[in-house]
Amino acid sequence: MTDLNLIPLMEAVVSYIDEGVFIADHKGNVLYQNPAAGQLLGSPDAPITKLRDIADFNLQRALIKAAIDAGEFDATGRPTGQFVQFEQKVKTEDGFRFLEFYSGLVDDGKSEKRLRLILIRDRTEQRRLEAVFSPGAEDFSTNDPRMLEILNRIHQVAPTQASVLLQGESGSGKTQVARMIHQLSDRAHQPFIEVNCAAIPESLIESELFGHVKGSFTSATSNRAGRFQAASGGTLFLDEISEIPIHLQAKLLKAVQEQRFEMVGADESVEVDVRFISASNRNLLEQVNNNDFRADLYYRLAVIPLTIPNLRDRPGDIPVLINHFCGRMKKRGYENNQIECSKDAMKLMLNYPWPGNVRELENAVEHGIICAQGKSVGPDSLPQHIQDYSQKPLPSVHELQQHANEDQQRDEIEQALEETNGNKARAAELLGIDRTTLWRRIQKFGLNTDSVH
C-alpha cells in the first residue's frame, strides 16, 4: 500500500502502537496507514486511499479550523503546516468514538513537497468518564451509547438558555436529566423549581404556576406568588407538561416567549427571568396532531428535544445501575453493604422488561439488599413479580397468531373511523360488521372514541 521508503524497524514499531497513523502526499493520497488507524475509524478491512475518505467529516475543514484556533497562519493567510490538534466525534459500526487528531506537515527528505502526518488517539473512554462524573452527574450512571450521546448533548445545551423538552417513559430518568442541565448551567446557584403538572388539580394549576392576588377567588385571602416567580433567575421544570389544560396553554406560551404574565385576578404584568425545561411521558407531537396540545407551544418548548430511551432497550446499563444503587444504599446506612448479586439474580433482572424503568430497578435493588441471604442477593431476594416473570411460559403459536389478528382488527377499525370521520355506522358498514360488534371491539381494544359521532 505504500510508496514511502520507511525503515523496516520503524514501520514494525508503528504497526504495533495503539495510535492510528496516516501519512499522505500533498494531493491527499494515503501512502501509509497502520492497523490501528483502521480499527479506530471502524474500517479495519478497508484501507483508506484518500484523506477525504477518513470517517464522516470534512478533514480539511477541521484542519483549517484547528489552525485558525492555534494561530498557525503565515503572512499570506495560509496554514503554516505546523502541528495542530482537534477532537472529532466519529460514527462507527458499533456506535461512535471521540478521536483526537494531531496533524502537521513533515519533510520526506527527497523532495520539496512535504508529507502530511496524522496521528489519531482514542479519547472515548476518557470522555465517557468525564460525562458520567462531571458536576451534576452523580445520579446518572450509564454505559449505553445512546445515553452517552445524550450526556454529550446535555453538556452542549446546558450553558445556553434554550428550552429543552425531555420525552420518555415514566421512571426513565427525565427528572435527573433536567436537574443535570440546571446544575451544568450558569443558573446552577439559582432556584430549580419542579412542578408535576399531573399532580395539580385543573382548577388550581393556573394559580399554582402564575400566582394570584387577594380576592381573585373565594379562598384567595392574600397575594401568593406562583412557581414562575419562585424560579426567576433559575430554572423551571414542568414535568408531565401534556397535562396542562388546553385553555391555559396560550397563557403559558406567552409567559415562555415574553417572560411576562399576569397573576390570577391581576391587571399588571409580572416580569421574570426563567429557563424552561419540560418533560412528558407522552409523545407531544402526536398530541399536537390530535389537537390536544398547541403546536406553537410545542415548538417553543422543544427547541432542544431529547428522548430518554427505556431501560429495557439498554440492558447493558442494568449491571451499571445496580452497582450505582448499591453504592447509594451503602451511603444510606444499610448494614449489608458488601453484598453481591448472584448470577441467577442478575439473569432474572436482565431478562425482566422493567416497565417502571430506572425507578423500578432502584426499588428492586433496595428490596434485594433488604431480603438478601447473608452476603448474596439471589433470585429469592428479588420482588415476587420479577421472580414470577421468569416462570411465565412462552406464548404458543396460536396465541401469537391471535394477537396478530387482534392487531390487524384494531388497525382496520382505526382506519375505518378515520376514513368516515368518526361515524360509527358508516365505519361498521365499511368493515362489513354491525354497529354493535364495532362498539364491542372499540371497547375491547380501548380505542379513543372522543371523536366518534
C-alpha positions in Angstrom: 0.0 0.0 0.0 2.9 2.3 0.4 5.3 4.3 -1.8 7.1 5.6 1.2 10.6 4.2 1.9 10.3 3.6 5.7 13.0 2.0 7.7 11.7 -1.6 8.3 12.2 -1.4 12.1 10.4 1.9 12.3 7.5 0.5 10.2 7.3 -2.5 12.5 7.1 -0.3 15.6 4.4 1.9 14.1 2.4 -1.2 13.1 2.0 -2.2 16.8 1.2 1.1 18.5 -2.3 1.9 19.7 -2.4 5.3 18.0 -3.6 5.5 14.4 -1.1 6.8 11.9 -1.7 8.1 8.4 0.9 9.5 6.0 -0.3 11.2 2.8 1.2 13.2 0.0 0.3 16.8 -0.9 -2.6 15.6 -3.1 -4.2 13.8 -0.2 -3.2 10.3 -1.4 -2.6 8.0 1.6 0.9 6.5 1.4 0.8 4.6 4.7 -1.8 3.6 7.2 -1.1 1.4 10.2 -3.6 -1.2 11.5 -4.7 0.9 14.5 -5.9 3.7 12.2 -8.4 1.3 10.5 -9.5 -0.1 13.9 -10.1 3.4 15.4 -12.1 4.5 12.3 -14.2 1.3 12.3 -12.8 0.1 8.9 -10.0 -2.4 9.6 -10.6 -4.4 6.5 -11.0 -1.4 4.1 -7.7 0.6 3.7 -8.3 4.3 3.1 -6.7 5.6 -0.1 -7.7 9.3 0.2 -7.6 11.6 3.2 -11.0 12.9 2.2 -12.4 9.4 2.9 -11.5 9.4 6.6 -14.7 9.0 8.6 -17.8 11.1 8.0 -16.5 14.6 8.5 -14.6 17.1 6.4 -10.9 16.7 7.5 -9.6 19.6 5.5 -12.1 22.0 7.1 -11.3 20.6 10.6 -7.6 21.1 10.0 -8.1 24.7 8.8 -10.3 25.5 11.9 -7.7 24.0 14.2 -5.0 26.1 12.5 -7.1 29.2 13.0 -7.7 28.4 16.6 -4.0 27.8 17.1 -3.0 31.0 15.2 -0.9 28.9 12.8 -1.2 31.1 9.6 1.6 32.8 7.6 1.6 36.3 6.3 -0.4 35.3 3.2 -3.2 33.8 5.4 -2.4 30.2 4.6 -1.8 27.5 7.3 1.9 27.1 8.2 1.7 23.3 8.3 2.8 23.3 12.0 1.2 20.5 14.0 -2.3 21.3 15.3 -4.8 19.3 17.4 -8.5 18.9 17.4 -11.1 16.3 18.6 -13.9 14.8 16.5 -16.8 12.6 17.2 -16.8 9.8 14.6 -19.6 7.3 13.8 -18.5 3.7 13.6 -20.4 0.4 13.1 -20.6 -0.1 16.9 -21.7 3.4 17.8 -19.4 6.4 17.9 -15.9 7.3 19.2 -14.3 10.5 20.3 -11.0 10.7 18.4 -8.2 13.2 18.9 -6.3 14.2 15.7 -2.8 15.6 15.8 -1.6 16.6 12.3 1.1 18.6 10.5 3.4 18.7 7.5 6.8 16.9 7.6 9.7 16.8 5.1 10.3 13.5 3.4 14.0 14.3 2.7 13.7 13.7 -1.0 11.5 16.5 -2.5 10.2 20.0 -1.8 6.7 18.6 -1.4 6.0 17.9 2.3 4.0 15.0 3.6 1.0 15.2 5.9 1.3 13.1 9.1 -1.8 12.4 11.1 -1.8 10.7 14.5 -5.1 9.5 16.0 -5.8 8.7 19.6 -9.0 7.3 21.1 -10.4 9.5 23.8 -13.8 7.8 24.0 -13.4 6.3 27.5 -12.0 9.5 28.8 -14.9 11.5 27.5 -17.4 8.9 28.9 -15.8 9.2 32.3 -15.9 13.0 32.2 -19.5 12.9 31.2 -20.6 10.4 33.9 -18.5 12.0 36.7 -19.0 15.7 35.7 -20.8 18.0 38.1 -24.5 17.2 38.2 -24.0 13.6 37.1 -23.7 12.0 40.5 -27.1 10.2 40.0 -26.5 9.4 36.3 -24.7 6.1 35.6 -24.7 4.7 32.2 -22.6 2.8 29.6 -25.1 2.9 26.8 -24.0 4.7 23.6 -27.4 6.5 23.3 -27.3 7.7 26.8 -23.7 8.8 26.5 -24.8 10.7 23.4 -27.5 12.4 25.5 -24.9 13.2 28.1 -22.7 14.8 25.5 -25.7 16.8 24.2 -26.5 17.9 27.7 -23.1 19.4 28.1 -23.6 21.3 24.8 -27.1 22.6 25.7 -26.8 23.3 29.4 -24.8 26.6 29.1 -27.4 28.1 26.8 -30.9 29.5 27.5 -32.6 27.2 25.1 -35.8 25.4 26.2 -35.4 21.7 26.5 -38.2 19.1 26.1 -37.5 15.6 27.6 -39.6 12.7 26.5 -39.6 9.1 27.6 -41.5 6.6 29.7 -42.1 7.2 33.4 -39.1 6.4 35.5 -36.6 6.6 32.6 -34.6 9.4 34.2 -36.1 12.6 32.8 -36.0 14.4 36.2 -32.4 13.5 36.7 -31.6 14.9 33.2 -33.4 18.1 34.0 -31.5 18.6 37.2 -28.2 17.9 35.5 -28.9 20.5 32.8 -29.6 23.1 35.5 -26.5 22.1 37.5 -24.3 22.5 34.4 -25.8 25.9 33.5 -24.8 29.3 34.6 -28.0 29.3 36.7 -26.8 26.4 38.9 -26.7 28.6 42.0 -30.2 29.9 41.4 -33.5 28.1 42.1 -34.5 24.9 40.4 -38.3 24.6 40.7 -40.0 21.4 39.9 -43.7 21.2 39.0 -45.6 18.0 38.4 -48.4 19.2 36.3 -50.3 15.9 36.6 -50.4 16.2 40.4 -52.2 19.6 40.4 -56.0 19.8 40.1 -57.0 21.6 36.9 -58.8 24.3 38.8 -55.7 25.2 40.7 -52.9 24.9 38.1 -53.1 28.5 36.8 -52.8 29.9 40.3 -50.0 27.4 41.1 -48.0 28.5 38.1 -48.7 32.2 37.9 -49.8 33.1 41.4 -52.8 35.1 42.4 -53.9 38.3 44.1 -56.1 38.7 47.1 -59.8 38.3 46.3 -59.3 36.7 42.9 -61.3 33.7 44.1 -63.0 32.6 47.3 -60.0 31.1 49.1 -57.6 33.8 47.9 -57.2 35.6 51.3 -53.8 37.1 50.4 -51.4 37.6 47.5 -49.5 34.5 46.6 -46.6 34.2 44.2 -46.5 31.3 41.8 -43.9 28.9 40.6 -42.8 31.2 37.8 -41.8 33.9 40.3 -40.1 31.3 42.5 -38.0 30.1 39.6 -37.0 33.6 38.4 -33.2 33.8 37.9 -33.1 30.0 37.7 -34.9 27.1 36.0 -38.5 26.0 35.9 -39.0 22.3 35.3 -42.6 21.4 34.1 -43.0 17.7 34.4 -45.9 16.0 32.6 -46.4 19.1 30.5 -49.0 17.3 28.5 -51.4 17.6 31.4 -51.6 21.4 31.1 -55.2 22.2 30.1 -55.6 23.4 26.5 -57.2 26.7 27.7 -54.1 27.6 29.8 -51.6 26.8 27.0 -51.9 30.2 25.4 -51.0 31.9 28.7 -48.1 29.5 29.2 -46.9 30.2 25.6 -46.9 34.0 26.3 -45.0 33.5 29.6 -42.4 31.4 27.9 -42.0 33.8 24.9 -42.2 37.1 26.7 -41.0 36.2 30.2 -44.1 38.1 31.5 -47.6 37.2 32.6 -50.5 38.4 34.8 -51.2 36.8 38.1 -54.7 35.4 38.5 -57.0 38.3 39.2 -54.3 41.0 38.4 -54.2 43.6 35.7 -50.5 44.3 35.8 -47.8 42.1 34.3 -45.1 40.4 36.2 -41.7 40.0 34.6 -39.4 37.0 35.3 -36.1 35.5 34.0 -36.7 31.8 33.7 -35.1 29.0 31.8 -37.6 26.3 30.8 -37.2 22.5 30.9 -40.3 20.4 30.3 -41.0 16.7 30.2 -43.7 14.3 29.1 -44.2 10.5 29.1 -46.4 11.0 26.1 -45.5 11.8 22.5 -46.2 15.5 22.4 -46.0 15.7 18.6 -48.9 13.2 18.5 -50.8 15.3 21.0 -50.3 18.3 18.6 -51.6 16.2 15.7 -54.6 15.2 17.7 -55.3 18.9 18.7 -54.7 18.1 22.3 -51.6 20.3 22.6 -50.9 23.7 20.9 -48.4 23.4 18.1 -46.9 26.9 18.8 -46.3 26.0 22.4 -44.7 22.6 21.5 -42.2 24.2 19.1 -41.4 26.9 21.7 -40.7 24.2 24.4 -39.0 21.7 22.1 -36.1 23.9 20.9 -33.9 21.1 22.1 -35.9 17.8 22.2 -34.3 14.8 23.9 -35.8 11.3 24.1 -34.6 9.2 27.0 -34.5 5.5 26.0 -36.3 2.9 28.1 -34.3 0.7 30.4 -35.4 -2.4 28.5 -33.8 -1.0 25.4 -30.4 -0.6 27.1 -29.9 -3.8 29.1 -26.2 -3.1 29.3 -27.0 -0.4 31.8 -28.7 -2.8 34.2 -25.4 -4.0 35.9 -24.0 -0.5 35.9 -27.1 0.9 37.6 -27.3 -2.0 40.1 -23.7 -1.1 41.2 -24.7 2.5 41.4 -27.7 1.9 43.5 -25.8 -0.5 45.8 -23.3 2.3 46.4 -26.2 4.7 47.2 -27.7 2.2 49.7 -24.4 1.9 51.4 -24.3 5.7 51.9 -27.8 5.5 53.4 -26.5 3.2 56.1 -27.7 -0.3 55.1 -25.8 -2.9 57.1 -25.5 -5.4 54.3 -23.2 -3.0 52.3 -20.8 -5.7 51.0 -23.4 -7.9 49.3 -23.1 -9.2 45.8 -25.7 -10.1 43.2 -25.7 -13.7 42.2 -25.5 -14.8 38.6 -29.1 -16.2 38.7 -30.5 -13.0 40.2 -28.6 -10.9 37.6 -30.1 -13.2 34.9 -33.6 -12.5 36.1 -33.0 -8.8 36.1 -31.5 -8.8 32.7 -34.5 -10.7 31.3 -37.1 -8.6 33.0 -38.7 -5.8 30.8 -38.7 -3.1 33.5 -41.9 -1.2 32.7 -41.1 1.2 35.6 -37.6 1.7 34.1 -34.8 3.0 36.3 -37.1 3.9 39.2 -38.4 0.3 39.4 -34.9 -1.1 39.2 -33.8 1.1 42.1 -36.7 -0.2 44.2 -35.8 -3.8 43.2 -32.2 -3.3 44.3 -33.3 -2.0 47.7 -35.7 -4.9 48.0 -32.9 -7.3 47.2 -30.5 -5.8 49.7 -33.1 -5.9 52.5 -34.1 -9.5 51.7 -30.5 -10.8 50.9 -29.5 -14.1 52.4 -26.2 -13.5 54.0 -24.0 -11.5 51.6 -25.7 -12.6 48.4 -28.8 -11.3 46.5 -30.3 -14.4 45.0 -33.5 -14.9 42.9 -35.5 -15.3 46.1 -34.3 -11.9 47.4 -35.9 -10.1 44.4 -39.5 -8.8 44.3 -42.0 -11.5 43.7 -43.3 -10.1 40.4 -39.7 -10.3 39.0 -39.4 -13.9 40.1 -42.9 -14.7 38.6 -42.0 -13.1 35.3 -39.2 -15.6 34.7 -41.6 -18.5 35.2 -44.2 -17.3 32.6 -44.4 -19.8 29.7 -43.6 -18.6 26.3 -46.7 -17.8 24.2 -47.9 -20.5 21.9 -48.1 -20.2 18.1 -51.9 -20.0 18.5 -51.6 -17.1 21.0 -49.1 -15.3 18.8 -51.5 -15.6 15.8 -54.4 -14.4 17.9 -52.5 -11.3 18.9 -51.6 -10.7 15.3 -55.2 -10.9 14.3 -56.3 -8.6 17.1 -53.6 -6.0 16.0 -55.0 -6.2 12.4 -58.6 -5.7 13.6 -57.5 -2.7 15.7 -55.7 -1.2 12.7 -58.7 -1.8 10.4 -61.1 -0.2 12.9 -58.9 2.9 13.4 -58.5 3.3 9.6 -62.3 2.9 9.1 -63.1 5.5 11.7 -60.6 7.9 10.2 -62.0 7.5 6.7 -65.6 8.0 7.9 -64.6 11.0 10.1 -65.6 9.0 13.2 -69.1 8.0 12.1 -69.6 4.5 13.7 -72.5 3.5 11.5 -70.6 4.2 8.3 -67.4 2.6 9.7 -69.3 -0.6 10.6 -70.7 -0.7 7.1 -67.3 -0.2 5.6 -65.9 -3.1 7.8 -68.8 -5.3 6.9 -69.9 -5.8 10.5 -72.9 -4.5 12.5 -72.6 -1.4 14.7 -72.9 -3.5 18.0 -69.9 -5.6 17.0 -67.9 -2.5 16.2 -68.8 -0.9 19.5 -67.7 -4.1 21.3 -64.4 -4.2 19.6 -63.8 -0.5 20.2 -64.3 -1.2 23.9 -62.1 -4.3 23.8 -59.2 -2.5 22.2 -59.6 0.6 24.4 -59.8 2.9 21.4 -60.3 6.6 21.9 -64.0 7.3 21.0 -63.9 11.0 21.8 -64.0 11.9 18.1 -66.6 9.2 17.3 -70.0 10.6 16.3 
